[in-house]
Amino acid sequence: MARRRMYMQRPDGQNEEIGLAHVPLDRERILGTALEVLNEVGLKELSMRKIADRLQVKTASLYYHVKDKEELMQLLSDRICRGMAWPEPSLGWQEQIYQWAEQLRKILLSHRDAVELFHQAIAKGSERLAQIENLYHLLVRAGFPDPHIPWIASILKNYVFGFAAENARLLAIANNQHDSYENMSEHYEQFYGQLPKEKFPNMIRLAPYTTRTDWEKEFHFGLSVLIDGLTGKL
């Protein structure tokens, strides 16, 4: 069990510590704490020991609720999926895919190294499986043949995962090396502008678009290309 300090308010308004209270340890508390640690230190540094230290318990106490690091990855990816709501079924299949993809991208960007976490854990939990089932159901109702549905779902998932990973990677570089994304954009626009014109004419001409990406427009542009192609397959 974890311990939490308990306080009593004195007549003068000050808090006085009255001791330590036991807080029951359960899987939900472990996962909530694991997400906090993940967001602080990243996936490579995430460990059962660090989670236990944050909870003020012995590492062995965690294994009563979580079998090992692999199961922790499964449970964390499932916990992250819990925040996704499925689009309104009355919408057309194209609009539902837009909304699903945007939700998935936002939820991946809301947790550090979430894309890498999902890649390390095969979908086994109910939340992730429910998302896959809903996407399959949507594609069935749209009229795609059964053999193509897993392929299409994989194409859409890989696009969102790849975009979110690139988005997160560039933001991390910007924050670590340039103070902000805007500063990084300005730095690289100047760098491209100094390249030899006879060798890199397109790099120079397209530098403002390359370095100052509108993430929302680019994301929806890519989705529209995929959805237009899928529509043509029906």
C-alpha positions in Angstrom: 0.0 0.0 0.0 1.1 3.6 -0.7 1.1 6.1 2.1 -0.3 9.6 1.9 0.2 12.3 4.4 -2.9 13.5 6.2 -3.4 17.0 7.5 -5.8 18.7 9.9 -6.7 22.4 9.7 -6.0 24.2 12.9 -8.2 27.1 14.2 -5.6 29.6 13.0 -6.1 28.3 9.4 -2.7 26.4 9.3 -2.5 22.8 8.2 -1.0 20.4 10.8 0.3 17.0 9.8 -1.5 14.2 11.7 0.2 11.2 10.2 0.2 8.9 7.2 -2.8 7.1 5.8 -2.8 4.0 3.7 -4.0 4.4 0.1 -5.0 1.1 -1.5 -2.8 0.2 -4.5 -4.7 -1.0 -7.5 -4.2 -1.2 -11.3 -5.8 2.1 -12.0 -3.5 4.0 -9.7 -0.5 2.2 -11.1 -1.5 3.1 -14.7 -2.3 6.7 -13.9 1.1 7.1 -12.2 2.8 5.2 -15.1 1.4 7.8 -17.5 2.7 10.6 -15.4 6.2 9.1 -15.3 6.0 8.4 -19.1 5.2 12.0 -19.8 8.1 13.1 -17.7 11.0 10.8 -18.6 9.9 9.1 -21.9 9.4 5.4 -22.8 13.0 4.4 -22.7 13.4 5.6 -19.1 10.0 4.3 -17.9 10.5 1.4 -15.4 8.6 -0.4 -12.7 11.0 0.9 -10.2 10.3 4.5 -11.1 6.6 3.9 -10.9 7.0 2.3 -7.5 9.1 5.1 -6.2 6.4 7.6 -7.3 3.8 5.6 -5.5 6.0 5.2 -2.4 5.8 1.4 -2.5 8.2 -1.5 -3.2 8.6 -2.5 -6.8 7.5 -6.1 -5.9 4.1 -4.6 -4.9 3.4 -3.6 -8.5 3.7 -7.2 -9.8 0.6 -8.2 -7.9 -1.4 -6.0 -10.2 0.8 -5.9 -13.4 2.6 -9.1 -14.4 5.6 -7.5 -16.1 6.8 -4.6 -18.3 5.2 -6.1 -21.4 1.8 -6.2 -19.7 2.4 -2.6 -18.5 2.8 -1.6 -22.2 -0.4 -3.3 -23.1 -2.3 -1.7 -20.3 -0.9 1.8 -21.0 -1.8 1.7 -24.7 -5.3 0.5 -23.7 -5.6 3.3 -21.1 -4.6 5.9 -23.7 -7.3 4.6 -26.1 -9.9 5.0 -23.4 -10.1 8.7 -24.2 -11.3 8.2 -27.7 -15.0 8.6 -28.6 -16.3 7.1 -31.8 -17.7 9.6 -34.4 -21.5 9.8 -34.8 -22.6 6.8 -36.9 -25.1 8.8 -38.9 -22.2 10.7 -40.6 -20.9 9.5 -43.9 -18.0 7.0 -43.8 -15.5 9.6 -45.1 -16.4 12.1 -42.4 -16.2 9.4 -39.7 -12.7 8.5 -40.9 -11.7 12.2 -40.7 -13.0 12.5 -37.2 -11.5 9.2 -36.0 -8.1 10.1 -37.5 -8.1 13.5 -35.9 -9.0 12.1 -32.5 -6.3 9.4 -32.7 -3.7 11.9 -33.7 -4.5 14.2 -30.8 -4.5 11.4 -28.3 -1.1 10.2 -29.5 0.3 13.7 -29.2 -1.1 14.1 -25.7 1.3 11.5 -24.3 5.1 11.4 -24.7 6.4 8.6 -26.9 2.8 7.3 -27.4 3.4 6.1 -31.0 6.5 4.1 -29.9 4.4 2.7 -27.0 1.7 1.5 -29.4 4.2 0.0 -31.8 5.7 -2.1 -28.9 2.4 -3.4 -27.7 0.1 -5.6 -29.9 -3.5 -4.8 -29.5 -5.0 -7.2 -26.8 -6.9 -4.9 -24.5 -10.6 -4.2 -24.8 -10.2 -0.5 -25.6 -7.8 -0.9 -28.5 -9.7 -3.9 -29.8 -12.9 -1.9 -29.7 -11.3 0.8 -31.8 -10.2 -1.7 -34.4 -13.7 -3.4 -34.3 -15.4 0.0 -34.9 -13.1 0.9 -37.8 -13.7 -2.6 -39.4 -17.5 -2.1 -38.9 -17.3 1.3 -40.5 -15.4 -0.1 -43.6 -17.9 -3.0 -43.8 -20.8 -0.6 -43.9 -19.0 1.5 -46.5 -19.0 -1.5 -48.8 -15.3 -2.5 -48.9 -14.7 -6.3 -49.5 -13.6 -8.3 -46.5 -10.0 -9.1 -47.8 -9.3 -5.3 -48.2 -10.6 -4.1 -44.8 -7.6 -5.0 -42.7 -5.4 -3.5 -45.4 -7.3 -0.3 -45.4 -7.4 -0.1 -41.6 -3.6 -0.6 -41.6 -3.1 2.1 -44.2 -5.1 4.6 -42.2 -3.5 3.7 -38.9 0.0 3.9 -40.3 -0.7 7.3 -41.8 -1.9 8.7 -38.5 0.9 7.1 -36.5 3.5 8.3 -38.9 2.2 11.8 -39.0 1.9 12.0 -35.2 5.5 10.6 -34.8 6.9 13.2 -37.2 5.0 16.0 -35.5 6.2 14.9 -32.1 9.8 14.5 -33.3 10.0 17.9 -34.8 8.4 19.6 -31.8 10.9 17.8 -29.5 13.8 19.0 -31.6 12.4 22.6 -31.7 12.0 22.7 -27.9 15.4 21.1 -27.1 17.5 23.0 -29.7 15.7 26.1 -30.8 13.4 27.2 -27.9 10.3 27.1 -30.1 9.1 25.6 -33.4 8.9 29.1 -34.9 12.6 29.7 -34.1 13.6 26.4 -35.7 11.5 27.2 -38.8 13.3 30.5 -39.2 16.7 28.9 -38.7 16.2 26.3 -41.4 14.6 28.7 -43.8 17.7 30.8 -43.6 19.9 27.7 -43.9 18.1 26.6 -47.1 18.3 30.1 -48.5 22.1 29.9 -48.4 22.3 26.7 -50.4 23.8 26.9 -53.9 21.0 28.0 -56.2 22.3 26.0 -59.2 22.2 22.7 -57.2 19.1 23.2 -54.9 16.7 25.5 -56.8 13.6 23.7 -55.5 14.8 23.4 -51.9 15.3 27.1 -51.9 12.0 28.0 -53.6 10.0 25.7 -51.4 11.7 26.5 -48.1 8.9 28.6 -46.7 6.5 25.7 -47.1 9.0 23.1 -46.0 10.0 24.8 -42.8 6.6 26.4 -41.8 4.3 23.5 -41.9 0.6 24.0 -41.1 0.1 20.7 -39.3 -3.7 20.7 -39.5 -3.9 21.5 -43.2 -1.1 19.0 -44.1 -2.8 16.2 -42.0 -6.2 16.7 -43.6 -4.6 17.0 -47.1 -3.0 13.6 -46.6 -6.2 12.1 -45.3 -8.2 13.5 -48.2 -5.7 11.9 -50.7 -6.2 8.5 -48.9 -10.0 8.8 -48.7 -10.3 9.9 -52.3 -8.3 6.9 -53.3 -10.4 4.6 -51.2 -13.6 6.1 -52.6 -12.3 5.3 -56.1 -11.9 1.7 -55.0 -15.5 1.2 -54.1 
